[in-house]
Amino acid sequence: MKKFLTIIKAFWQRALTYRFTVIAYRIGEMGEIVVLILMWTAIYGTQEVIKGFTLPEMITYILAGNLFHVMVRNFLSTVVAGDIKEGQLSMFLIKPMSYFSYILAREIGRISLATILSVISQFIVISFFLNAFIWNFDSVYLLVIFIMLVLAFVTELLLSYLVGLIAFWTDEVDGLYRTIERVEKFFSGGYFPLSILPAGFVTVSSLLPFAYSFFIPAQLYLKKIDLATGLKGILVQLAWIALLYGLVRVVWERGLRKYEGIGI
Amino acid sequence: MATIEVKNLSKSYEYYKKERGLLGSFKSFLFREKLYAEAVKEVSFSINEGELVGFLGPNGAGKTTTLKMLSGILYPTAGEVKVLGFTPSKREKAYQKQFALVMGQKNQLLRDLPAIETFVLNKEIYEMPDDEFKRNLDELVELFEIKDILDIQVRKLSLGQRMKCELVAALLHKPKVLFLDEPTIGLDVVAQKKIRDFIKKYNQEKKTAIILTSHYMEDIRELCRRVIIINLGKIIYDGNLEDLIRKYAPHKVLTVTFNEGGASREQIEKYGEIAEYNPYGCVIKTPRSEAKNTAVALLSSDLPVDDILIDEVEIDDVVRQIFNR
C-alpha cells in the first residue's frame, strides 16, 4: 500500500510542476459544456418539452453527466502504448512490482489533481446555471450512483489498459483509441441523452459498459430510471469488469511474448 | 555454481520488409512480408561471482538482446538462462530484487522530478527498510559526489550528472548481479573516468558479477580481465583480454620522436613497417619478439632519436581485425 501512496505522491508532484497545462485543459472543458447548454437553450426556444426532457432537465443532464464523466475517465491508453512503443516498459519489467499496479498508481496520481480541478470547474459551471439546475438529495439514489461510478472507473481503466496493450502488435493505438473514444461518447450519452433516439439504442447501450459513466447515472439522478434498473446496471458492470480483467490478463501474457523492447 | 549460466541461447525477431518510397508504403499497408532476424544464435557462457566481463561487438551484434534476456525483459526463442539460480523470463520478485540493469540510452529516472523522488520510489518498490535505504543512499551519494544535484529536476541535469543518478537509482537495492549497457555513452572523458573508477571499486568491494558493454575500449581495457566478443549473434571469442591481444596482435608499436633535423622515411624503413610518418616522429610496427631489439637498434643508430615508447596495439585495432576476418 505504501508503494501505491509513494507513486501517487510522486505523480501528484509531477502534475503540480505542470500546473499551467492542468489549468489550461479545464478552460476548454468548461467552454464545451457552456456551448452545449447554449445550443439546447436555442433548440428549445419556446417549447416546453422535447422527447420527455424539459429544458432544466436537459441542462441538469449535461451538467451532472459531465461531472460524473470527469470523475471516472482516464488517459491510460496513450501512456501504456507509449511505454510499449518506446521500450520504456523494459524499465518496469525488471522491477519487483507488476506493471499494472505501477501504472494504476501512476495514473491515479497523474489524473487525480486534474480530476479534482475538473470537479471544481464543473461546479463552477453548475453555479452559473443554478436557476435551471435540478437538485436531487435522495440518499439511496446517490448511493447507487456512487457505486455505479466506482465500477465505471474500474471498467474504464481496464478498457483503456486493454486498448493500450494492443500496441504490442501495432505499435500505435491512436487511431483505435480515437475511434473507441467517439463510439464511447455516443453510447455513453455524452453528445445527447440516448433516450431521444429509438428505444433500441438505450437497450444496446445499457448492455455496453459506456453508458454507466454518463447516461445512466445522469438519468438516475434525474429519477428518469428507477432503482431496480440501476441495480441491474450494476450487475452488467460487474460482468464487464470480469470479462475485461480476463482479457487484460490474456493479452498481457501474449503481448509480452511479442515484446521486443525496441530502442534500447 | 556459476552466477550466470547461459546455454544455447537464441532469439529471433519478427520484422517486416517495406519497399522503398510511398508506393512501397501503400503496398505494405495492404500486404506485408514477415521475416525473421536471428539476433542471438546458440550463445553459451558462464560467469562467476565477482567477475567483471566485457561484452564486445559492433552495433546489432546481439549484446543488448542478450542482456535483455538475462534481465527477463525478453523471452528467449530457444535455449536456457539461469541467473543466481533463477529463470529471468519468469520475472520472480526474488530475482528482480537482486539484479539491476543500467542502460546508457534509456532511463528510469522520472524526468520531470528531482532524482531523489525516483530514489524514494525505488525504496518502496524494492521494499527496502528505512535505515538500509538511508545507509545505501548516503554511501552512493558520497561516492558520486551528487549531494548538490539531488533536488534538481532530472531534465535540467547534464548527461554526466544524470548517468550518475541513474547508477545510484539502480544500485540502491545492492544488486548481486549488474548489467551495464553502455553506461558511459556520450559522456566526456572526465565523467567516463569517474563512472569507470566507480564500477571498478563497486565490483571489488561488493563482489558483484558485472557484465559491461561499451564501445569505448578504454572502459574495457581498464575494467575487464575477461571479454566475450560477439558478432552477428554468435560468440567469436571468450577469454582473457591479454590473450586476445597476444593472439590477434602479433605486433607491438614503437612510437619514436626525433629532434634536430628529423629523419627521412628511407632511413627508418629498414626498422619495420611504418604506420605513421612525419620527419619529427613516426610509429613503427614490429613483430612482438623484435620490439626490444628494434628499439636498441634505433637508439644506437645515428638517427637523432629523442624518445621511444613501446606499446601494445590498440584494442580497437585488434577488435576491428577480428570483425574483419
Interface residues (C-beta under 8 A of the other chain):
Chain A: K2 K3 T6 I7 A10 Q13 R14 T17 Y18 G87 Q88 S90 M91 L93 I94 K95 P96 M97 Y102 L256 R257 K258 Y259 E260 G261 G263 I264
Chain B: Y13 E14 T64 K68 S71 G72 I73 L74 Y75 R91 K93 Q96 K97 F99 A100 L101 M103 Q105 K106 N107 Q108 L110 D112 L113 E117 T118 V120 L121 K123 E124 I125 Y126 E127 Q153 D181
